[in-house]
């Protein structure tokens, strides 16, 4: 009985070793462009630079990566933030409820051609963005600064 079991095990091992290798890579025809990925509606576009993980800049403004951040390259593979230090990459990103950047996709040229909020700048300012009160230029003497609760003198 032991000889039969040994012969069976040997024949299974031989069959496994002689099997043809599986094709792991598929070559695409020339000029073929993959279909762009589908991003969440809340994803915004920006330029990301990893300064020192988790510190980053998005469009020149400082930001921070969340502890469980997922960064995906153009082939949708996970990338560690440390490999992107100092590189400026065009990305789509989603923030978590605390405002930390939680999901990042490094986008391809085809995906960059699609419109997405966040990358373009506008010349429109809201009324609340305009400060109509007096401003301190840093050279105003202390006794001439406006005081809380007292009317302002016209200039």
TIRO-2110 file (N, C-alpha, C; in Angstrom, 1 decimal):
// TIRO-2110
0.8, -1.2, 0.0, N, 1, A
0.0, 0.0, 0.0, CA, 1, A
0.9, 1.3, 0.0, C, 1, A
2.0, 1.2, 0.7, N, 2, A
2.9, 2.3, 0.7, CA, 2, A
3.5, 2.6, -0.6, C, 2, A
3.7, 1.5, -1.4, N, 3, A
4.3, 1.7, -2.7, CA, 3, A
3.3, 2.4, -3.6, C, 3, A
2.1, 2.1, -3.5, N, 4, A
1.0, 2.7, -4.4, CA, 4, A
0.9, 4.2, -4.0, C, 4, A
0.9, 4.5, -2.8, N, 5, A
0.8, 5.9, -2.4, CA, 5, A
2.0, 6.7, -2.8, C, 5, A
3.2, 6.1, -2.7, N, 6, A
4.4, 6.8, -3.1, CA, 6, A
4.5, 7.0, -4.6, C, 6, A
4.0, 6.0, -5.4, N, 7, A
3.9, 6.1, -6.8, CA, 7, A
3.0, 7.2, -7.3, C, 7, A
1.8, 7.2, -6.6, N, 8, A
0.8, 8.3, -6.9, CA, 8, A
1.4, 9.7, -6.6, C, 8, A
2.0, 9.9, -5.5, N, 9, A
2.6, 11.2, -5.1, CA, 9, A
3.7, 11.5, -6.1, C, 9, A
4.5, 10.6, -6.5, N, 10, A
5.6, 10.9, -7.5, CA, 10, A
5.0, 11.2, -8.9, C, 10, A
3.9, 10.6, -9.3, N, 11, A
3.3, 10.9, -10.6, CA, 11, A
2.6, 12.3, -10.6, C, 11, A
2.0, 12.6, -9.4, N, 12, A
1.4, 14.0, -9.3, CA, 12, A
2.5, 15.1, -9.4, C, 12, A
3.6, 14.9, -8.7, N, 13, A
4.7, 15.8, -8.7, CA, 13, A
5.3, 16.0, -10.1, C, 13, A
5.4, 14.9, -10.8, N, 14, A
6.0, 14.9, -12.2, CA, 14, A
5.0, 15.6, -13.1, C, 14, A
3.7, 15.4, -12.9, N, 15, A
2.7, 16.1, -13.8, CA, 15, A
2.7, 17.6, -13.5, C, 15, A
2.9, 18.0, -12.3, N, 16, A
2.9, 19.4, -11.9, CA, 16, A
4.1, 20.1, -12.5, C, 16, A
5.3, 19.4, -12.5, N, 17, A
6.5, 20.0, -13.0, CA, 17, A
6.5, 20.1, -14.5, C, 17, A
5.8, 19.2, -15.2, N, 18, A
5.9, 19.2, -16.6, CA, 18, A
4.8, 20.0, -17.3, C, 18, A
3.9, 20.7, -16.4, N, 19, A
2.8, 21.5, -17.0, CA, 19, A
3.4, 22.7, -17.6, C, 19, A
2.8, 23.2, -18.7, N, 20, A
3.3, 24.4, -19.4, CA, 20, A
3.1, 25.6, -18.4, C, 20, A
4.0, 26.6, -18.5, N, 21, A
3.9, 27.8, -17.6, CA, 21, A
2.7, 28.7, -18.0, C, 21, A
2.0, 29.3, -17.1, N, 22, A
0.9, 30.1, -17.3, CA, 22, A
1.4, 31.5, -17.9, C, 22, A
0.6, 32.0, -18.8, N, 23, A
1.0, 33.3, -19.4, CA, 23, A
0.6, 34.4, -18.4, C, 23, A
1.6, 35.1, -17.9, N, 24, A
1.3, 36.2, -16.9, CA, 24, A
1.2, 37.5, -17.5, C, 24, A
1.8, 37.8, -18.7, N, 25, A
1.7, 39.1, -19.3, CA, 25, A
1.0, 39.0, -20.6, C, 25, A
0.2, 40.0, -20.9, N, 26, A
-0.5, 40.1, -22.1, CA, 26, A
0.1, 41.4, -22.9, C, 26, A
0.5, 41.2, -24.1, N, 27, A
1.0, 42.3, -24.9, CA, 27, A
-0.2, 43.0, -25.6, C, 27, A
-0.2, 44.3, -25.5, N, 28, A
-1.3, 45.0, -26.1, CA, 28, A
-0.9, 45.5, -27.5, C, 28, A
-1.8, 45.6, -28.4, N, 29, A
-1.5, 46.1, -29.8, CA, 29, A
-1.0, 47.5, -29.7, C, 29, A
-0.2, 47.9, -30.7, N, 30, A
0.3, 49.2, -30.8, CA, 30, A
-0.8, 50.2, -30.9, C, 30, A
-0.7, 51.3, -30.2, N, 31, A
-1.7, 52.4, -30.2, CA, 31, A
-2.9, 52.1, -29.3, C, 31, A
-2.9, 51.0, -28.6, N, 32, A
-4.0, 50.7, -27.7, CA, 32, A
-3.9, 51.4, -26.4, C, 32, A
-4.9, 52.1, -26.0, N, 33, A
-4.9, 52.9, -24.8, CA, 33, A
-5.9, 52.3, -23.8, C, 33, A
-5.5, 51.9, -22.6, N, 34, A
-6.5, 51.3, -21.7, CA, 34, A
-7.6, 52.2, -21.3, C, 34, A
-8.7, 51.7, -20.9, N, 35, A
-9.9, 52.5, -20.5, CA, 35, A
-9.5, 53.2, -19.2, C, 35, A
-9.8, 54.5, -19.1, N, 36, A
-9.5, 55.2, -17.9, CA, 36, A
-10.3, 54.6, -16.7, C, 36, A
-9.7, 54.7, -15.5, N, 37, A
-10.3, 54.2, -14.3, CA, 37, A
-11.5, 55.1, -13.9, C, 37, A
-12.4, 54.5, -13.2, N, 38, A
-13.6, 55.2, -12.7, CA, 38, A
-13.3, 55.7, -11.3, C, 38, A
-13.3, 57.0, -11.0, N, 39, A
-13.0, 57.6, -9.7, CA, 39, A
-14.3, 58.0, -9.0, C, 39, A
-14.3, 58.0, -7.7, N, 40, A
-15.5, 58.5, -7.0, CA, 40, A
-15.8, 59.9, -7.3, C, 40, A
-17.1, 60.3, -7.2, N, 41, A
-17.6, 61.6, -7.5, CA, 41, A
-16.9, 62.7, -6.6, C, 41, A
-16.5, 62.3, -5.4, N, 42, A
-15.9, 63.2, -4.5, CA, 42, A
-14.4, 63.4, -4.8, C, 42, A
-13.8, 62.7, -5.7, N, 43, A
-12.4, 62.8, -6.0, CA, 43, A
-12.1, 64.1, -6.7, C, 43, A
-11.0, 64.8, -6.2, N, 44, A
-10.6, 66.0, -6.8, CA, 44, A
-9.2, 65.8, -7.5, C, 44, A
-8.8, 66.8, -8.3, N, 45, A
-7.5, 66.7, -9.0, CA, 45, A
-6.6, 67.7, -8.4, C, 45, A
-5.3, 67.3, -8.4, N, 46, A
-4.3, 68.2, -7.8, CA, 46, A
-2.9, 67.7, -8.1, C, 46, A
-1.9, 68.5, -7.8, N, 47, A
-0.5, 68.2, -8.0, CA, 47, A
0.0, 67.8, -6.6, C, 47, A
0.5, 66.6, -6.4, N, 48, A
1.0, 66.1, -5.1, CA, 48, A
2.5, 66.0, -5.1, C, 48, A
3.1, 66.5, -4.0, N, 49, A
4.5, 66.3, -3.8, CA, 49, A
4.6, 65.8, -2.3, C, 49, A
5.3, 64.7, -2.2, N, 50, A
5.5, 64.1, -0.8, CA, 50, A
6.8, 64.8, -0.3, C, 50, A
6.6, 65.5, 0.8, N, 51, A
7.7, 66.2, 1.4, CA, 51, A
8.5, 65.2, 2.3, C, 51, A
7.8, 64.7, 3.4, N, 52, A
8.4, 63.7, 4.3, CA, 52, A
7.1, 63.0, 4.9, C, 52, A
6.9, 61.8, 4.4, N, 53, A
5.6, 61.1, 4.8, CA, 53, A
5.4, 61.3, 6.4, C, 53, A
4.2, 61.7, 6.8, N, 54, A
2.9, 61.9, 6.0, CA, 54, A
2.7, 63.3, 5.5, C, 54, A
3.7, 64.1, 5.6, N, 55, A
3.6, 65.5, 5.2, CA, 55, A
3.7, 65.6, 3.7, C, 55, A
2.7, 66.3, 3.0, N, 56, A
2.7, 66.5, 1.6, CA, 56, A
2.3, 67.9, 1.2, C, 56, A
2.4, 68.2, 0.0, N, 57, A
1.8, 69.5, -0.5, CA, 57, A
0.9, 69.1, -1.7, C, 57, A
-0.3, 69.7, -1.6, N, 58, A
-1.3, 69.6, -2.7, CA, 58, A
-1.5, 70.9, -3.3, C, 58, A
-1.1, 71.1, -4.6, N, 59, A
-1.2, 72.3, -5.3, CA, 59, A
-0.5, 73.4, -4.6, C, 59, A
0.7, 73.1, -3.9, N, 60, A
1.5, 74.1, -3.3, CA, 60, A
1.1, 74.4, -1.8, C, 60, A
0.0, 73.8, -1.4, N, 61, A
-0.5, 74.0, 0.0, CA, 61, A
-0.2, 72.8, 0.8, C, 61, A
0.2, 73.0, 2.1, N, 62, A
0.6, 71.9, 2.9, CA, 62, A
-0.6, 71.0, 3.3, C, 62, A
-0.5, 69.7, 3.3, N, 63, A
-1.5, 68.8, 3.7, CA, 63, A
-0.9, 67.6, 4.3, C, 63, A
-1.7, 66.6, 4.7, N, 64, A
-1.2, 65.5, 5.4, CA, 64, A
-1.9, 64.2, 5.0, C, 64, A
-1.1, 63.1, 4.9, N, 65, A
-1.7, 61.8, 4.5, CA, 65, A
-2.3, 61.2, 5.7, C, 65, A
-3.4, 60.4, 5.5, N, 66, A
-4.1, 59.7, 6.7, CA, 66, A
-3.2, 58.5, 7.0, C, 66, A
-3.4, 57.9, 8.2, N, 67, A
-2.6, 56.7, 8.5, CA, 67, A
-2.8, 55.6, 7.6, C, 67, A
-4.0, 55.4, 7.1, N, 68, A
-4.3, 54.3, 6.2, CA, 68, A
-4.4, 54.6, 4.7, C, 68, A
-3.6, 55.6, 4.3, N, 69, A
-3.6, 56.1, 2.9, CA, 69, A
-3.3, 55.0, 1.9, C, 69, A
-4.1, 55.0, 0.8, N, 70, A
-3.8, 54.1, -0.3, CA, 70, A
-3.4, 55.0, -1.5, C, 70, A
-2.2, 54.8, -2.0, N, 71, A
-1.7, 55.5, -3.2, CA, 71, A
-1.6, 54.5, -4.3, C, 71, A
-2.2, 54.7, -5.4, N, 72, A
-2.2, 53.8, -6.5, CA, 72, A
-1.5, 54.4, -7.7, C, 72, A
-0.6, 53.7, -8.4, N, 73, A
0.1, 54.2, -9.6, CA, 73, A
-0.9, 54.1, -10.8, C, 73, A
-0.4, 54.5, -12.0, N, 74, A
-1.2, 54.4, -13.2, CA, 74, A
-1.7, 53.0, -13.5, C, 74, A
-1.0, 52.0, -13.1, N, 75, A
-1.5, 50.6, -13.3, CA, 75, A
-2.3, 50.0, -12.2, C, 75, A
-2.7, 50.9, -11.3, N, 76, A
-3.6, 50.6, -10.1, CA, 76, A
-2.9, 49.7, -9.1, C, 76, A
-1.6, 49.8, -9.0, N, 77, A
-0.8, 49.0, -8.0, CA, 77, A
-0.6, 50.0, -6.8, C, 77, A
-0.5, 49.4, -5.6, N, 78, A
-0.3, 50.2, -4.4, CA, 78, A
1.2, 50.7, -4.4, C, 78, A
1.4, 51.9, -4.0, N, 79, A
2.7, 52.6, -4.0, CA, 79, A
2.9, 53.1, -2.6, C, 79, A
4.1, 53.0, -2.0, N, 80, A
4.4, 53.5, -0.7, CA, 80, A
4.7, 55.0, -0.9, C, 80, A
4.3, 55.8, 0.1, N, 81, A
4.5, 57.3, 0.0, CA, 81, A
6.0, 57.6, 0.0, C, 81, A
6.8, 56.8, 0.6, N, 82, A
8.2, 57.1, 0.6, CA, 82, A
8.9, 57.1, -0.7, C, 82, A
8.3, 56.3, -1.6, N, 83, A
8.9, 56.2, -3.0, CA, 83, A
8.7, 57.4, -3.8, C, 83, A
7.8, 58.3, -3.4, N, 84, A
7.4, 59.5, -4.1, CA, 84, A
8.0, 60.8, -3.6, C, 84, A
8.9, 60.7, -2.6, N, 85, A
9.5, 61.9, -2.0, CA, 85, A
10.1, 62.8, -3.1, C, 85, A
9.7, 64.0, -3.1, N, 86, A
10.3, 65.0, -4.0, CA, 86, A
9.8, 65.0, -5.4, C, 86, A
9.0, 64.0, -5.8, N, 87, A
8.4, 64.0, -7.1, CA, 87, A
7.1, 64.7, -7.2, C, 87, A
6.9, 65.5, -8.3, N, 88, A
5.6, 66.2, -8.5, CA, 88, A
4.8, 65.3, -9.4, C, 88, A
3.6, 64.8, -8.9, N, 89, A
2.8, 64.0, -9.7, CA, 89, A
1.4, 64.5, -9.8, C, 89, A
0.7, 64.3, -10.9, N, 90, A
-0.7, 64.7, -11.1, CA, 90, A
-1.6, 63.6, -10.6, C, 90, A
-2.5, 63.9, -9.6, N, 91, A
-3.3, 62.9, -9.0, CA, 91, A
-4.7, 63.3, -8.9, C, 91, A
-5.6, 62.3, -8.7, N, 92, A
-6.9, 62.4, -8.1, CA, 92, A
-6.9, 62.0, -6.7, C, 92, A
-7.5, 62.6, -5.8, N, 93, A
-7.5, 62.3, -4.4, CA, 93, A
-8.8, 62.5, -3.7, C, 93, A
-9.0, 61.8, -2.6, N, 94, A
-10.2, 61.9, -1.8, CA, 94, A
-9.7, 62.1, -0.3, C, 94, A
-10.4, 63.0, 0.4, N, 95, A
-10.0, 63.3, 1.8, CA, 95, A
-11.0, 62.5, 2.7, C, 95, A
-10.5, 62.2, 3.9, N, 96, A
-11.4, 61.6, 4.9, CA, 96, A
-12.1, 62.6, 5.6, C, 96, A
-13.1, 62.3, 6.5, N, 97, A
-13.8, 63.3, 7.3, CA, 97, A
-13.0, 64.2, 8.1, C, 97, A
-11.8, 63.9, 8.5, N, 98, A
-10.9, 64.8, 9.2, CA, 98, A
-10.1, 65.7, 8.4, C, 98, A
-10.3, 65.6, 7.0, N, 99, A
-9.5, 66.5, 6.1, CA, 99, A
-8.2, 65.9, 5.7, C, 99, A
-7.8, 64.7, 6.1, N, 100, A
-6.6, 64.1, 5.7, CA, 100, A
-6.8, 63.4, 4.4, C, 100, A
-5.7, 63.4, 3.5, N, 101, A
-5.8, 62.7, 2.2, CA, 101, A
-5.8, 61.2, 2.4, C, 101, A
-6.8, 60.6, 2.0, N, 102, A
-7.0, 59.1, 2.3, CA, 102, A
-6.8, 58.2, 1.1, C, 102, A
-7.2, 58.6, -0.1, N, 103, A
-7.0, 57.8, -1.3, CA, 103, A
-6.4, 58.7, -2.4, C, 103, A
-5.4, 58.2, -3.0, N, 104, A
-4.7, 58.9, -4.1, CA, 104, A
-4.5, 58.0, -5.3, C, 104, A
-4.8, 58.5, -6.5, N, 105, A
-4.6, 57.8, -7.7, CA, 105, A
-3.6, 58.7, -8.6, C, 105, A
-2.5, 58.1, -8.9, N, 106, A
-1.6, 58.8, -9.9, CA, 106, A
-2.2, 58.6, -11.2, C, 106, A
-2.5, 59.6, -12.0, N, 107, A
-3.3, 59.5, -13.2, CA, 107, A
-2.5, 59.4, -14.4, C, 107, A
-3.0, 58.8, -15.5, N, 108, A
-2.4, 58.7, -16.8, CA, 108, A
-2.7, 59.9, -17.6, C, 108, A
-2.1, 60.0, -18.8, N, 109, A
-2.4, 61.1, -19.7, CA, 109, A
-3.9, 61.1, -20.1, C, 109, A
-4.4, 59.9, -20.4, N, 110, A
-5.8, 59.8, -20.8, CA, 110, A
-6.8, 60.3, -19.7, C, 110, A
-6.4, 59.9, -18.5, N, 111, A
-7.2, 60.3, -17.3, CA, 111, A
-7.1, 61.8, -17.0, C, 111, A
-5.9, 62.4, -17.4, N, 112, A
-5.7, 63.8, -17.1, CA, 112, A
-6.5, 64.7, -18.1, C, 112, A
-6.8, 64.1, -19.3, N, 113, A
-7.6, 64.9, -20.2, CA, 113, A
-9.1, 65.0, -19.8, C, 113, A
-9.6, 64.1, -18.9, N, 114, A
-10.9, 64.2, -18.4, CA, 114, A
-11.0, 65.3, -17.4, C, 114, A
-12.1, 66.1, -17.5, N, 115, A
-12.4, 67.2, -16.6, CA, 115, A
-12.6, 66.7, -15.1, C, 115, A
-12.1, 67.3, -14.2, N, 116, A
-12.3, 67.0, -12.8, CA, 116, A
-12.1, 68.3, -11.9, C, 116, A
-13.0, 68.5, -10.9, N, 117, A
-12.8, 69.7, -10.1, CA, 117, A
-11.5, 69.6, -9.3, C, 117, A
-11.0, 70.8, -9.1, N, 118, A
-9.8, 71.0, -8.2, CA, 118, A
-8.5, 71.4, -8.9, C, 118, A
-8.4, 71.1, -10.2, N, 119, A
-7.1, 71.4, -10.8, CA, 119, A
-7.1, 72.8, -11.4, C, 119, A
-8.3, 73.3, -11.8, N, 120, A
-8.3, 74.6, -12.4, CA, 120, A
-8.4, 75.7, -11.4, C, 120, A
-7.9, 76.9, -11.7, N, 121, A
-8.1, 78.0, -10.7, CA, 121, A
-9.1, 79.0, -11.3, C, 121, A
-9.7, 79.7, -10.5, N, 122, A
-10.7, 80.7, -10.9, CA, 122, A
-10.3, 82.1, -10.4, C, 122, A
-10.9, 83.1, -11.0, N, 123, A
-10.6, 84.5, -10.6, CA, 123, A
-11.8, 85.0, -9.8, C, 123, A
-12.7, 84.2, -9.4, N, 124, A
-13.8, 84.6, -8.6, CA, 124, A
-13.5, 84.5, -7.1, C, 124, A
-13.9, 85.5, -6.4, N, 125, A
-13.8, 85.5, -4.9, CA, 125, A
-15.1, 85.8, -4.3, C, 125, A
-15.4, 85.1, -3.3, N, 126, A
-16.7, 85.3, -2.6, CA, 126, A
-16.6, 86.6, -1.8, C, 126, A
-17.7, 87.2, -1.4, N, 127, A
-17.7, 88.4, -0.7, CA, 127, A
-17.1, 88.3, 0.7, C, 127, A
-17.2, 87.1, 1.3, N, 128, A
-16.7, 86.8, 2.6, CA, 128, A
-15.1, 86.8, 2.5, C, 128, A
-14.6, 86.5, 1.3, N, 129, A
-13.1, 86.4, 1.1, CA, 129, A
-12.5, 87.8, 1.1, C, 129, A
-13.3, 88.8, 0.9, N, 130, A
-12.7, 90.2, 0.8, CA, 130, A
-12.8, 90.8, 2.2, C, 130, A
-11.7, 91.2, 2.7, N, 131, A
-11.6, 91.9, 4.0, CA, 131, A
-11.8, 93.4, 3.8, C, 131, A
-13.0, 93.9, 4.2, N, 132, A
-13.2, 95.3, 3.9, CA, 132, A
-12.8, 96.2, 5.0, C, 132, A
-12.4, 95.6, 6.2, N, 133, A
-12.0, 96.4, 7.3, CA, 133, A
-10.6, 96.9, 7.2, C, 133, A
-10.1, 97.7, 8.2, N, 134, A
-8.8, 98.2, 8.1, CA, 134, A
-7.8, 97.1, 8.3, C, 134, A
-6.6, 97.2, 7.6, N, 135, A
-5.6, 96.1, 7.6, CA, 135, A
-4.3, 96.7, 8.2, C, 135, A
-3.7, 95.9, 9.0, N, 136, A
-2.4, 96.3, 9.5, CA, 136, A
-1.3, 95.9, 8.6, C, 136, A
-0.5, 96.9, 8.2, N, 137, A
0.6, 96.6, 7.3, CA, 137, A
1.9, 96.2, 8.0, C, 137, A
1.9, 96.1, 9.4, N, 138, A
3.0, 95.8, 10.1, CA, 138, A
3.8, 96.9, 10.6, C, 138, A
3.5, 98.1, 10.1, N, 139, A
4.3, 99.3, 10.5, CA, 139, A
3.4, 100.3, 11.3, C, 139, A
2.2, 99.9, 11.6, N, 140, A
1.3, 100.8, 12.3, CA, 140, A
1.6, 100.8, 13.8, C, 140, A
1.8, 102.0, 14.4, N, 141, A
2.1, 102.0, 15.9, CA, 141, A
1.0, 101.4, 16.7, C, 141, A
1.3, 100.8, 17.8, N, 142, A
0.3, 100.1, 18.6, CA, 142, A
-0.8, 101.0, 19.0, C, 142, A
-0.6, 102.2, 19.4, N, 143, A
-1.7, 103.1, 19.9, CA, 143, A
-2.6, 103.5, 18.7, C, 143, A
-2.3, 103.2, 17.5, N, 144, A
-3.1, 103.6, 16.4, CA, 144, A
-3.9, 102.4, 15.8, C, 144, A
-3.6, 101.2, 16.4, N, 145, A
-4.4, 100.0, 15.9, CA, 145, A
-5.8, 100.0, 16.4, C, 145, A
-6.7, 99.5, 15.6, N, 146, A
-8.1, 99.5, 16.0, CA, 146, A
-8.3, 98.7, 17.3, C, 146, A
-9.2, 99.2, 18.2, N, 147, A
-9.5, 98.5, 19.4, CA, 147, A
-10.9, 97.8, 19.3, C, 147, A
-11.0, 96.7, 20.0, N, 148, A
-12.3, 96.0, 20.0, CA, 148, A
-13.4, 96.8, 20.7, C, 148, A
-14.6, 97.0, 20.1, N, 149, A
-15.7, 97.6, 20.7, CA, 149, A
-15.7, 99.2, 20.6, C, 149, A
-14.7, 99.7, 19.9, N, 150, A
-14.6, 101.2, 19.7, CA, 150, A
-14.8, 101.5, 18.2, C, 150, A
-15.5, 102.6, 17.9, N, 151, A
-15.7, 102.9, 16.5, CA, 151, A
-14.4, 103.2, 15.8, C, 151, A
-14.3, 102.9, 14.6, N, 152, A
-13.1, 103.2, 13.8, CA, 152, A
-13.1, 104.7, 13.3, C, 152, A
-12.0, 105.3, 13.4, N, 153, A
-11.8, 106.6, 12.8, CA, 153, A
-11.6, 106.6, 11.3, C, 153, A
-12.2, 107.4, 10.5, N, 154, A
-12.0, 107.3, 9.1, CA, 154, A
-10.6, 107.7, 8.7, C, 154, A
-10.0, 107.2, 7.7, N, 155, A
-8.7, 107.5, 7.3, CA, 155, A
-8.6, 108.5, 6.3, C, 155, A
END
